[in-house]
Amino acid sequence: MKRTVLYISIFGLLLAFGTTQPKDDWEIYSFHINSTVTSRYATTVINSRVANRKDESKEIEFHVRIPKNAFITKFRMFMEGQVYDGVVKAKEEAKKQYNEAVSRGESAGIVSSVGRTLEEFKTSVTVAAHKKVTFELTYEELLKRTLGKYELQIHARPMQPVKDFKVDVHIDEKAGISFIDVKGGLTTGVLANAITKTHVDKQASISFNPSVDQQKTCESCGEAGINGDMVIVYDVNRSRSLGDIETSNGYFVHHFAPSQLPRIPKNVVFLIDKSGSMHGKKIEQTRTALIHILNDLAEDDFFGLITFDHSLAYWKRELVQANSQNVDEAKQFAQNIMDRGGTNINDALLDGSRLLNDNPRKGSASILILLTDGDPTSGVTNPEQIQSNVMEAIQDKFPLYCLGFGFDVNFKFLEKLSLQNNGIARRIYADSDADLQLKGFYDEVANPLLTDVTMIYDGGANLTQTNFSQYYSGSEIVVAGQITDNIDTFSPRVVAISRNTSIVFSEEKGTTELTDDSNIQRVWAYLTVKQLLQKELQLSGAEKEKLKNETLRLSLKYNFVTPLTSMVVTKPTKETTEVLDKPIEGPPPRGGFTFGSNSQNVGSAQRVNIHRSQPRARVMFSRPGVASTLAGSLPGSQASTWVPRDHDIPFFSPNFHADVRPTFAVPGLPLLPTYPPSVFAKNHTQFLHPAEAPAISLCFGIPGETILRLFHLPTGELSVNGELDTTKGFKTIVVHFETNGTITLDTGDITIEYGQQGQKRSWYGGQETTTVGSATVITRNGEVDITIGEMHLIILHHRISGDQYLWPVLKQRPSHDNAEGILAQKPAVYEEEHQPYFTRLKFNNQEVNVVSKIYVLDNSLSPPMPIPCWPVSTQTALHTPLGNFVVNSI
């Protein structure tokens, strides 16, 4: 179910503190990435050649990021006519060899760490003066189809312009390629001219060969060279209902993704953790995501909503149809979810299962979704007992999907829960886009097309998984196996349920395509190892040990670096022996080595006995619980790892989310700024100034209790003023029209006055329309719609966490262009120029440097939702001092 992205992230060669080294220390004179995709199986080879230009030996480090789903299969170093091969060994044997190297006094370094979607592998070697070294790394991965496409993403950051820089991608799909596109930052501006794309039926090639000048002048480029990504998006033809079946050398792989099927209505129950540990941004983002998801429910879906801490709270005690009234009520319930108490996962799962079991609907598909950020602390707290209870309650009737928020959660427990009940577990990273991660997961399971899918292969053996509880639109089922007899007797078919009907997918014999693709066997091995590792999580005792031994045997046979194997990198005499492990995802350690970036700054690392003769610089990521240290060789610096604490973060309003950039600490030099300008002080209200597409909005702050001119026509026939409260929004808005008409809106009610006549309206008294003079006022629940001449204004009444405030939204302005006021401002026009640690916004008459985007609530939406923006000063956003918009009375 996981989003299909193959990441090839090349950090190239970093020599100590890469961005500060003199250019003539070393040179990457060749940098090639070659990725070949055949039948959705990608094999990527990274080849980097480096020359030491110094008159003395230098240590050269090689960093490479690969997808978490990938297995490294080969690593080699070429130096002075010698080849140094990495050898895949059982973890225990590799550890023994590693310990022997350490006992001889040889240093040993970190070789792996984990990011959100990537794993990073690093090795190093000492290169003699004026000598060269070549690094070559190979890894393999089966691409997964998600939301109707495969994505191959290449991220390149070699840290310097490279004369011979090239990325080649070759795709060969026997079914034929239905479409292919190239996206990402490396496809814009001057770099677009460096891309060559060809597509003919079953084959496609993309070549990226930028010149040194292009590497220096492109967007996000500079003296440090390219820093960006390229995303190749494609899908294949689906002409056969049974899908594509390829065979080679006694093995087969079957890709099954039927289209043209009717969508099956869902029964879905959401279990939302609202315990005390969900306090702050987590609960806010959960509310936001849940409201988005509720909006996307189809009217023929039925749903339930349970929140839990130490006890359970029900929105409804039965499943209800997702009609507009029920969805609106559920959104209001979601908006008011508050954090408190413990975590009773057991009761939540049992009651969620009961809701689905007690409300069966023929021809529908049931789904149970759990979101939690911690371990069970109330009710039944024993993980094994909870797993047993849940399996008994679900009884294979529907899948359970567990979403673990952050790193405090026992993710293995959730993973086992999901796998035991035909689902998957997904970690939700506690970053500014957590709501989008939640919504993205839901999108993957939003449209079931088949249930109870059984893949049958007469004449097949040693099959990978063949039973699937549900098949979703835009996804794909992949099965591989061995053919026991000849190809003529091999007969595949699929049996499944489509709505109320049993359906069989089959074809005449002879439709299976025989190929000479040697990767078919490796696809089988890859899938088998992946699925054995999942099964191992669910077992214990002798059965678990037997499965583990089989997984290890296959990993060694096919040279996969898996959680059971390691790659031993033996280097020249008296140098480090390193062990490359498949890392285990987890939180960053309190003291140790982690490597991160501003986009992938979550993970763990393994380090033993690092012996260095030179002091180090440090890189600090100012986000609670995340630390990162880069080995460097700056004079006078000290080795250290800095772990920020909650009080290290400067105050912003509760609705503020920062995309934090790293701070580089170098002894004797000041720290670079880590945060956006503090435009949102405690008593400031946040405003968004829209920008012309595709640019994002600007955001700025205005002191509370200020009275602002929102909209004004110089003719005097129309004026709108508003008085801010302390931080949230407006407490009063007054519309003056003609000579004797006013509409006064506060958080209590609406007063309409015209001449001697006056009337009051309630914010939540149902819909009512009033026409007075040139004004038409429509009051709805939480909204007032005002039309005066050509102006169309909506005032929203927000109620969030006990606070109430108003927000004006100008839907239509008069055709004449002389309107004044904050709402009358035209969209901002600017260009972005990306630098290594900040972005320069170029306006017509000024330039502004900003450290990072932030997320603030867009109050023009109901309910408000966070959107990204560039934080700037009020004068920058409005192009004039704030005083020009301030009035003395409302």
N, C-alpha and C positions, 0 to 999 in steps of 0.2 A: 504493500500500500504506500510505501514511502515514495516521495516525489522522485521522479526519474531524472537525476542529474549526474553525469559522469564528470568529475572535476579533475582536471590535470593542472595542478597549481605549482608552478615552478618559481621558487624563490632563488633559483640559480645558485650561484656560488657567493657566499658571504664570507669575507675574510674579516674576522673579528667584528669591529663596529663598522660595517660595510660602507655606510654613507659618509664616513669621515676619513676613509683611507685615501692616500694619494693615488691618482690614476695609474702612475707608473709602477706601483707595487706588484700588480698582477693584471692580467688581461684575459677575459673570456673571448677567445677569437673565433669560436664556433659554438653555436647553441641550436640544437635541432630537437624538435619533438615530432615523432611520427606515430600516428594512431591509425590502426587498421580495424575496421568494424566489419565483421562478417556474420550474418545471421544474428545480429544484435550482440555479438560477443566482441568486446573491444580489447585489443592488445596494444599497449602503448610503450614505446621505447623512447627514453630521454637520453640524449647524448650531449655532453657538455665538455668542451676542451678548454683548458686553462694554461696559460704560460706565466711563470714566475719571472718578472722583469728585474727583480732585485739582484744585488750582488751577494746575497746571503739566502740561506734556506728560509722558506716561509711555510706556515701551516695553512692549508687551503681547506675550507669546509664546504661540504655539498649538502644543500637542503632541498628536499623535494616533498611536495604535498600530493597525496593521492586520496581517492575516495575511500570512505570507510568500508564500502562493500567490496573493494578490490583486494586481491591477493598479490603481493610482490612475488615474482617467480624467478628473477635473476638480477644480480648486481655484480658489476665488474669494474675494475680500475686498471688502466693501461699506463705504465710509467717506465721509461728507460728500457723499453724492449721486453718488459715483464708484464704478465697478466695476473692480477689478483682477483680470484673469484670468490664470491660469497657462496657458502654451502648451507643448504637447509638441513637442519638436524632436529631431532626431538628436543624439546625444551630442556629436559634434565641433562642431556648430553651436552648441549650448548652451554648450559650454566657451568658444568664441570670444566669445560675448556676455558671459559671466561674466568673462573676463579683461579685456574692455574696461571693464567696470564697476569692476574692481579698479584698473586703470590710471588711472581718473579719481579715485582716492582714496576710493571708496565702500567701505564695509565689506562683508564677505561672511561668512556664518555656516554652521555645520553644519546640514545639512538631513535627515540620515538616519543611522540606526544599526540594528544587528541584535540581537535577543534570540533566545531558544531557538525560539519559534514565531512571533514577531512582528517586524515592522519598525516603527521609529518615525520619524515625519516631524515636523519642527518648522519653523515660520516665525515671524516677528515683525513688528510694525509700530509706529511711534510714533503715539500717539493724542493729539490736542490736549486741553487742559483741558476737562472737562465734555462731551467728545464720545464717540461710540460707534463701534464697529467690529463687523462680522459676518464670521465665518469660515465657509466652506462647503466641505466636502471630500467627494468621491464616489469610491468604489472598488468593484470588481467581482470576484467569485470564483465559480467552479463548486464547489459542495460535493461532497466525496467521501464515499462510503458506506464505513464501516468497522465491522466487527463488528455488522452488522445495523441501523445507524442513521446518521442525519445529525445533526450537532450545530452549532447556531448559538450562539456564546458572546459575551456582551456584558459587557465589564468597564468599570465606570464609576468614575471618581475625579476629579470636577471641582474638588477642593481647597477647596470652600466650599459651603454649602447654597445651592440655587438655587430661586428662587420658581417659575419655569416650567421644571420638569425633567420630561422625558417621553421614554420609549422606546416606539416602536411597531414591531412586527414583523408583517408580513402574508405568509402563505404560501399559494400557490395551486398545487396539483398536480393535473393532469388525471387522473392515475391514481387519485386519492383518497388521503387521508391515513389510514393504518391506526391510528396512535396518535401522540399528542403529549403531551409533559410539560415542565414548567418546573422546573429545579433550580438549585442554586447559592446562594451566601451572600445574594444579594439577594431570595431567596424565603422567608427565615426571619423569625421574630419579627414585629415590627410592620410590616415591609416586605411581608409576605405579603398584607396587606390592600390594598396599593397595586397589586396585580397583577390584571388582568382577562384571562381566557382564554376564547375562544370557538372551537368546532370543529364545523363542519357539513360532512360529506362531504369535498369537495375543497378546502375553504378553512379556514384557521385564523388567528386574530389574537390577539396578546398585547400588552397595553398595560401599561406600568409608569409610574405617575404619583404618586410619593411627595410628601407635603407637606414643608414646611421642617422641621416638628417631627419627622416620621418620619425625615428625613435626619440629624437630630441625635441621635436616641435609639435608632436601630437598632443591631444588633450590628455591630461594626467601624466605627461612626459616631462623630461628635463634632462639635466646632466646625468641623472641616475638611470636614464633610459625608460623603457616601457614599464608601465604598471597598470594592468587592466585585464579584462577577460574577453573571450570570444565564445559564443554559444552557438553550436550547430544544432538546429532543431529539425527533426524529420519524422516521418511515419512511412509505413509501407502499405501497399495495396492489399485489400481484403476481399479478393474475388471468390474465395472458397469459404463456405460456412464452417467447414471443419477446420479451417486454418491452414497453416503451412507446416508440412512435415518433411524434414530432410534426413537422409540416412547416409552414413559413410563408415566403412570398415567395421560393420557389425554394430554400430551405435545409431540412435536416432534422437532428434529433438523436435518437439511439437509445440508450435506457437499458436494458441487458441484465443482469438479475440473477435467473436462474431459481432456484427453490427446489425442494424435494421431490426432490432428486437424492441418490443414494447417495454417501457419502464415499469418496474414493479413498485406499487405504493409501499411506503415504509411505515413500520411502527418503531419509533425510536424513543428511548428513555435516556435523559441526561442526568448523571449523578455528579453534583458539583460540590467539591470540598470548600467549606467556608470557615474552616478552623482558624484559630488565631494566627497560625503561621502564614496564612494567605493574606495577611494584612498589607495594605499599601498598594503598590503597583500591580501585584499579582491579581488581587480581587478586582481592581479596576479593569485590567485587561481581560479578565474572564468575563466580566459583565459585557464589555464591548463585543467580544467574540461571540458570546451567546446571543446577543441581540442581532448581530449579523446573521448568525445561523438560523435563528427563528424566522427572520425575514425571508430566508431562502427555502423554507419548507413549502412543498407543494400542497395544494388544497386537499388532495386525496391522501396525504400522509396523516398519521395519528401520532401524537407525541405525549410524553410525560416529563416532568421536571421535579427532581428531588434535590434539595440542598442538605448538607449534613455537617455537623461538628460532632459533639458528643451525643447529640440526638438528631432526629430527622425532621425536616420541614417539607411539607408537600405543597406544590402549587395546586394540583388536583389529585385526588386519590384514585383516578382512573385515567386511561388514555383518552384524549379528546382530539377531535378533528382540527387540522391546522387551517381553519378558516380565519378571516381577518380579525374577527372579534376575539377569538381565543388567542391568536398570536399577539395582538395588542396587549391583552391582559397578561400574558406570559412575559412579554417584554417589560411591562411595568414591575412584575415580580422580580425579574432578573435585575432590573435597575436598582432595586432596593436590597439586594443581597449584601449582608454585612458580615464581617469576619468576627469570630469569637470561638472559644472553647477548644475541645479536643478533636480527635479524628476517629469516627466510628465507621470504618470502611466496610466491615462485615455486614452490619444492618443495612447500610445503603445498597450494597450489591444484592442482598437477599430481597429487599423490598422492590428494587428496580426489576429484578427477575420476576417477582410476583406480578408486577404491573403488566409485563409482557405476557406471562403465562395465563393470566386471568382475562386477557383481552385478545384472544386469537382472532385473526381475520383471514379468511380464505383468500389465497392469491396475493398475499402481502409478504414482505420480508422484515423480520424483526432485528433490531440492533440495540445493544446496550453499550453506552459510552460513559466511562468513569474518568473524571479529572481530579487529581489529588497532588499535593506537594509534600506529603510527609508519610511517616509510618503510622500504622494503626495504634492509637493510644487509648481508645475507649471501647467498651463492649468486649468482643472477642479480639484479642490482640495477637494470638499465636498465628503466624503466617500459614503453617501447614493446616491448621484447623479452618482458617478462612478459605484456603484453597479447596479443601474437601467440601465445605458447606456450599461454596459457589458452584462447584461441579455438579453436586447433587441437585441444586436449584435449577441450573441451566439445562443439564442433560442433553447437550449437543443440539439444542433446538435453535439457537441463534448465537452469533459471535459476540464476544466481549472485547471491546477496545479500551485499553488503559493508557491514559495520557499522564505522564509524570512530569510535574512542573518543577524545574530546577534540579539541584543536586542533593537536597536533603531527603528526597524520596528514596525508598528502597526499590531501585529500578529492577533488580533481578526478581524481586517478589512480584512486581507488576508484569514483568515479562513472562514469568511462569504462569501467572493467572490467565493472561491472554492466550498463550499457546495452548493451555489445557482446555480452553473454551473457543477454539477455532478463530481467534483474533490475533492481533498484534499489539505490541506496546510501542509507544512513541514518546521520546523525551521532548518536552517543551522547554526551550531555553529562556531563562528569565531575562530577556533583553527587551528593547523597546518595541520589537515586532512580535512579541509573544501572542498578541491577539490575532495577528495574521497567520502565525503558525497553527493556532487552534482552528481558525477558519479554513486554512489550507488542508488540514487533515480531514475536516468534515466534507469538503468538496470531493475528496477522493471516494467517499462512501455514500455520497448523496443520492446516487442513481443506480440502484441494483437492477440488473437485467435478468439474471438467472440465480436460482437457489439450488442447493443439493446437487452440485456438479460432480459427476463421476467420470473420470477418464479411463477408458478401457482399451487394452492393447493385446489382442490375441497374437501370440508369437513373440511377445515381449517379456523381458525379465530385468531384475535389478532396477526397478523403476523408481524415479523420484516421486514426490508426493502426487497422488492421483485423485484425492477427494478434497473438495473445496466447498465451504458452506455457502458462499455467495460469489458471484462475478459482477463487477461494477463497470459501468460505462467508462470507456477511456482507458481501462486497465488491460491486462493480458495474463493468461495462465500459460505457464511454460512447464512442460514435462519432458524428461529425457530418460533414456534407458538403453538396454542392449537388445538386439534381435537374436532370438534363440535359434531360428531356422533360417531359411532363405527369404529374401525380400518378398517373394510371391505369396507367401503364406502369412505375412505380417498384415494384420487388419486392425486399424484404429477406429474408435467411435467414441462419442461423448453422449452421456445421458444426463439430462438436467430438467428442472422445472421452470417454465416460463409462465408467470402468473398462475393460473389454475391447471395448466396443461403440461403433461410430460412430453418432452421433446428429445429426439435423437438426431445427432449430427453424425453423418457417415457419408462415405463416397465409395464409388466403385474401386475395386482393386486396381493397382497400377498407377494411381494418382500420386503416390508417394515419390518424391523426387530424390534420386540417387545422385550424390555429389562426391567430389574428391576433397571435401573440406575436412582437414584433419582436426579442426577446432570442435567438431561435433562431440568427439570423445572428451575433450576438455570441458565443454559445456556440461556434459553429464557429470564429470568429476567435480566441477565447481558447484553445481546445484546439490549434488549428493553431500559434499562436505558442509555446505551451508546448512542444509536441513538436518544433518546428523548433529551439528553443533546446537541447533535449536532443540532437538529431541533430548540431548544430553541434559539440558536444563531441567527437564521434567522428570528425570529418573534418579534413582539412588542405588547404592549397593552394587552387587555383581553385574546387574543389567546396565548400570551406568558405566562401569569399568569396561565392559565388553564393547559398548558403543564408542567409548573414548578410544579404545585400541584400534577400532576400524577407521575412525576419523583420522587418527595419527598415521595409519598405514597409507591411506589415500593422500594425505597431505604431503608425506615424504615422496610417494611415487610420482606425484605431479608437481613437486617442487613449490608447493604453496606455503607462504608464511601465514600461519593461522594462529589462533590462541594456544595451540598445542605444539607449535614448532617455532624455531627461531632461525634466523640466518646469521651464521658466524662469518664475520668479515676479518680475514687474516691479512695483515698488511706487512710491509717490509720489517725486517728485524729491528727490535728495540722500539717498535711503534705499537700503538694501541691495538689490542684485539677487541673488536666490538661485536655485540650481539643485537641484531635487529629483531625486535619482538612485535607481534600484533598487539597493540596496547589495549588496555581495558579502560573504557570510558568512566570518568569520575570527576569529582571536584578537584580543583588545583590544590596541591599540598601546601601546608602552612610554611614549610621551609624546604626548599628543594628547587629544582630547575623546571620551569615551564616556559614554553615559547608560545606567543600569541601575536595577534595583530588586531587592529581596530575592527575588523570584520569577523575574525574567528578567534575570539579571546576567551574561550572557555575550554578547559580540558585538563588532562593529567599528564604526568611525565614520569619516566623512570630514570634514575641516575644512581650510579654506584662509583665511589672512589674516583672522583675527578681530580687529577693532579695537574696543576698548572703552575708555571713559574712566574707568570706575569699577573698583575692585578687587573681587575675587570671594571668595565662600566656597567651601568644597569639601565634597563628599560622598565618603566613602571606604568601599569595600566590602571587608571584611577576608576575602578569599578569594584564595589565591595566583593571580597572573596576571590578576586582574580589577581594573580601576580605573574610577572614575566621577567626573566633575566636573560640578557644576551651576553655571551662571552665576548669580551673585547680586550684591547690592549692599550688603553689610554693611560699615559703616565700619571701615576699618583692616584688612580681610582682604586676603590676597594670592592672586593667581591661581596655582594649582598643581594638579598631578595626582599622586596618591600611588599607587604600585604596590606592594602588599604583597609581602613575600618569605616563603619557607617558614618562616623562624625568627620571623616576626611572629606566628605562630599559637601560642597557649599549648598546653602539653602536655595531651593527654587519652590515654586508653588507645587501643591500636590499633583497637579495635572501635567507636570513637566517631565519629559523623558529625554535624556541626552544620549547621543551616539558618541561615546567617549573616545577620544584619541589618546595615544600614548604620550607620556612625558619622559623625555630623555634627561637623566641626571648625570652630569659630568662634573667632577670636582672642579671648583673654581669658576664654573659657569652658571648663570642663572637658569632656573627651570623655565622651559617654554610653557605657555598657557595650555591648560588641559581642558578648559570648559569654554562654552560660548560666553559672550558678554553677559553680565548679570542684568539683563534688561527686565527681568521679572522679579523685582523685589517683593517682599512679603505683602506690601499694601498696594501692589499694582495689578491691574486687570489686563489679561492677555488679549491682544487683537491680532487678527490675521488680515494681511493685505494681499489679495490674489495677484498672481502674475500671469502674463501671457504664456499659454502653453508652448512648449512642454515644461517650462520652468515651474518650480514649486513656489508656494506663497512665502511672503516675508512675515515675520511675527515681531511684535514689539509690545511694550508695556506702557500703560497710562496710570498715573496715581489714582487711587480710590477717592470717591466722593467729589470728583471733578464733574462739572456740568459741561457737556459737550454739544456743539452744533453738529447734529448728525446729517441733516439735509435742509437746504435752504434755497429758495428761488428768489433772486433779487427783486422780482416784481412785488414781493411781499404777500403773495397769495397763498404761500405754503412754507411752513417751517417746522422742523422736527428737532427737538432737543431731548437729551437724556442725561440723567444724573447717575453716576456710577455708585455702587456700594463699595465695600473695601477691596475685594479681590475677585469675585466671581463674574459679575456682569452689572446690569443696570437695575436700580431699585425703582426708578420712575422714568417714564418716557411720555412726553406731551407732544401732540400733533396740533399745530395751529393752522387753520385754513380759513379762507375768505377773511372777513373782518370780525366775525363774531362766533366762529366755530372752534371748539377745542375737543380733542380726544385725549383723556388722561388715563394712563395705564400704570398701575403699580402692582406689586406682587399679590395684593388683596383682591382688587376688582378692576373693572373698566368703567370709566364715566364718560358719557358722550353728551356734550353741551352745544346747543345751537341757538343763539339769541337768548330767549328767556326759558327755553325748554331744556330739560336735562333728564337723563335716564342712566341707570347702572346695569352692568352686565357682570356675570360671574365667569371666571376662567374655565370652569368645568361644569357648566350648566347646559350642555348640549349645543347644537347649532342654532344660531339665530341671526337674521339679517336685518340691518337698520340702514335706511338712507336718509341723510340730512344734508340739505344743500347739495354741494358737489361731491360729497363723501358717501361712499358705501362701505359699511362696516359689517363684516361677517365674523361672529364669534363661534369658535369650535372648542373642543376640549384641549386646553393648553395652547391655543393659537388664536390670534386676531388678524384678520385679513382686511387691509384698508386700501381702497382705491379712491384716489382723488385726481381727476383729470387723467393724465397719462401716467401718473406715478402709481406704482403698485408696491405696497409695503406690507411685510408680515412681521408681527411681533410674537416671539415664542416665549412661553412661560416654562422655565426649566425647574425641575425639582430633583435635586441630587443630594443624596446623603443628608437629608434634613434641611438643606439650604434651598432657598427660592430666589430666582433672579430672572430678569427679562433680557431678551436679545433681539435687536432689530435686523431684518434681512430685506434689502432693497431688491425686489424682483424685476421691476421695470422703472426706468428713469424717463423723464420727458425727453422728447426728440431734440429740443433746443439744448445747446451744449453750455449753458451758463450756470448750471447747478453748483452749489457749494456744499461743504460739509464732509465729514469723514466717509459717509456712505457714498458720496458722489465721486470719490477718487477713482481714476481710471486704473486698470491693471498695471502692475509694475513691469517694466521692460529692462532686462539686464542680461549679461552674459556671464557664464561661470568659467573661471580659469583655475584649474586644480593644481595645487602645489603639494609637496610631500606631506606637510602637516597642517595645512589650512587651505581654504578655498577663497579666491578673490572674486568678488561680485563687481562687475563693471557696469555702471550706469552711464547715462549720457554725460553727466557733469561731475561724477565722483567715482572712486573705487573704495570698496570696503572689504577688509579681510575678516572671514569668519572661520572659527575652528571646526565646527561640525553642525550638522542638521540636528534639530530637536523635534520632539513631538508635543503638540499642544492640542487642546480640545477645540474642535470646530463647532462653535455654538450655533452656527447657522443650520445645523442638523438637529433633528429631534429623534432620539436623544443625541447629545453631543458625542462626537467620535474623535479620537486623536488622529492628526494628520501631520506629515513632516513639513518643516518650514526652516528658513534661514533666520536666526535671531539677529536683529539689527536695532539700531537706535530709532526712536520715534521720528526724529527729523529725517533720517535716511529713508524710512518707509513712506513718510508723507510728503517729502521734498519741501518741507516748510516747517518752521517752529510750531510746536504744539499750541502755543498761545493763540495762533490764528484760528483755532477750532474751539477755544474756550469761551463760554458766555457767562454772564454774571447771574442770570436767573433762568429758571427753566420755562 
